[in-house]
Amino acid sequence: MGGFPDAMVCTLGNIIVVLFRAFGAMLAYEFKNNGVQMIADERVEHYIIDAVMRYSAIEGSAEIVMLLSDNDNPKDGRIVSYFFR
């Protein structure tokens, strides 16, 4: 995908998410008691084009929304979201 960075970092409140775009991997951490604790390690199995963190009032937690490249059609995409409780 050209000159885009290999990784992205999104934050919201005390949650930090690191996205490895080409690998389709997501690592999430939470600050707790003056330390960092891993709360998610997910493989989305698609190239991550873009992502944003937001607060979901419905779920009452942080959410990351990602735009992923479709493996069969690289000019098309799909949107996925993960909630952190």
C-alpha positions as CSV (number, residue, x, y, z in Angstrom):
1,M,0.0,0.0,0.0
2,G,2.7,2.4,-0.9
3,G,4.4,4.7,1.6
4,F,2.0,4.2,4.5
5,P,3.4,3.2,7.9
6,D,3.8,-0.5,8.8
7,A,2.0,0.1,12.1
8,M,-0.7,2.4,13.6
9,V,-1.4,3.3,17.2
10,C,-4.8,4.3,18.4
11,T,-5.7,5.4,21.9
12,L,-8.8,6.2,23.9
13,G,-8.7,6.9,27.6
14,N,-6.5,4.2,29.2
15,I,-6.6,1.8,26.2
16,I,-3.8,1.7,23.6
17,V,-4.1,-0.4,20.4
18,V,-1.2,-1.2,18.1
19,L,-2.1,-2.3,14.6
20,F,0.3,-4.1,12.3
21,R,-1.2,-3.3,9.0
22,A,0.4,-5.9,6.6
23,F,0.1,-8.7,9.1
24,G,-3.5,-7.9,10.0
25,A,-2.7,-8.1,13.7
26,M,-4.1,-6.1,16.6
27,L,-2.6,-5.8,20.1
28,A,-4.5,-3.9,22.8
29,Y,-3.2,-2.8,26.2
30,E,-4.8,-1.1,29.2
31,F,-3.1,1.1,31.8
32,K,-3.9,-0.4,35.2
33,N,-2.3,0.3,38.6
34,N,0.7,2.1,37.1
35,G,1.4,-0.7,34.7
36,V,0.3,-1.9,31.3
37,Q,-1.7,-5.1,30.8
38,M,-2.5,-6.8,27.5
39,I,-6.2,-7.1,27.0
40,A,-6.4,-8.4,23.3
41,D,-4.3,-10.1,20.8
42,E,-6.3,-10.6,17.6
43,R,-5.6,-11.5,13.9
44,V,-8.0,-9.9,11.5
45,E,-6.3,-11.8,8.5
46,H,-6.7,-8.7,6.2
47,Y,-4.5,-5.7,5.4
48,I,-5.6,-2.9,7.7
49,I,-6.2,0.3,5.6
50,D,-7.3,2.6,8.4
51,A,-8.7,2.5,12.0
52,V,-10.2,4.8,14.6
53,M,-11.0,4.4,18.3
54,R,-14.3,5.7,19.7
55,Y,-16.5,5.3,22.8
56,S,-19.6,3.2,22.4
57,A,-22.4,4.4,24.6
58,I,-24.4,1.3,23.7
59,E,-21.8,-1.1,24.8
60,G,-20.4,1.2,27.5
61,S,-16.8,0.6,26.4
62,A,-14.1,1.6,23.9
63,E,-14.4,0.3,20.4
64,I,-12.0,0.2,17.5
65,V,-13.4,0.4,14.0
66,M,-11.1,-0.8,11.2
67,L,-11.3,-0.6,7.4
68,L,-9.8,-3.8,6.0
69,S,-8.8,-4.7,2.4
70,D,-10.7,-7.6,0.9
71,N,-8.4,-10.4,0.0
72,D,-10.3,-11.3,-3.2
73,N,-10.7,-7.7,-4.4
74,P,-8.0,-5.2,-3.2
75,K,-10.1,-2.3,-4.5
76,D,-12.9,-3.2,-2.1
77,G,-13.0,-3.2,1.6
78,R,-14.8,-4.3,4.7
79,I,-15.5,-2.7,8.1
80,V,-15.0,-4.5,11.4
81,S,-15.2,-3.4,15.0
82,Y,-14.0,-4.8,18.3
83,F,-15.2,-3.8,21.8
84,F,-13.0,-3.6,24.8
85,R,-14.8,-4.1,28.1
